[in-house]
Amino acid sequence: MSTAAGLSAVTRSTLADGRELIYFDDPGTPRRAPVPDARDLPPRPEPGELRYDALSGDWVAVAAHRQTRTHLPPADACPLCPSTPTFASEIPDPDYDVVVFENRFPSLGPTLAELPAALPWGETVAAAGRCEVVAFTSEHSGSFAALPYTRARTVVEAWAHRTAALSALPGIRQVFPFENRGAQIGVTLHHPHGQIYAYPYLTPRGAQLAEAARRHFDATDGTQTLLGSLLDRERSDGARMVLEGEHFSAYVPFAARWPVEVHLVPHRHVADFAGLSGEEKDELTEVYLRLLGGVDALYETPTPYIAAWFQAPLDPALGPPSRFHLQLTSPRRAADKLKYLAGSEAAMGAFINDTRAEDVAARLREAVSEAGR
């Protein structure tokens, strides 16, 4: 691993319809002068709506305008590739390293607002929040795992930058960077990219984890965090460890729900990307690339996955006990088989796993080792 020299260069620009676009260039890259977006774009659509489900206490976003979003276009019409003389994409410049921009078809936003605790039945509010796209590279093909270290480190810096900025927006309760990878997951663009959702509410899964962390923190009089305790147990047991570093370790959790599930956890209690030190970001980049290489080496074809970066909620009670970490999951239970969420999982949230955590961890350890040779 070679540490990236200095910070990424950050250059702000604006797309033709007023959406924000930000270039993150690798360290040492000359300062960019952004190319103006010359497209004649229609005005941004009105935000969707949020409905409150009184039965569960959950918020549901309704985004009917997303029905018209781009779906698996050919390479010469990819909206994430740099613009060319014959095609104007979402990125006006002829080249870039990493770029972040507001989604043209957002599930949330561009309105920002504080949500009420609940809504009366039959009422709706505008779907406040923000949705951003993170393009990892200007290359149309490939994957995050194939990025050179310096470029992957720039992506980590972009995640940290956007986490800090989105967390400061009014009404935001949770910032969630993630990557959907593979047609089996349902991606609509093949270009290597991820997304960031800034929610105006705490998501059901986010709330579940944060409340469990709060209970453990309170039960130990504030001396232990739940994820820190679980990490210590996994490292001590060893049966499900995949790799260990100075600042981060990865393991298959004891009660894994998915056929392939691995958690990447910092050794230090930290809330989010923005709270990581430079040394931690350096190692996170290296360890994450190794982990993805191992996940892809499990089978002869690339493994579909969801990379979900859990960050502490922006809540004075639930935030402090919550530790930043990655949950990487794949529905692939065999080379030619996928796990589908049916009755028990989809209806009741009661997972039934087809694999043993210890067996998956052993395969991942071997795959990470082989991929690193």
Disulfide bonds with the S-S distance in Angstrom:
none
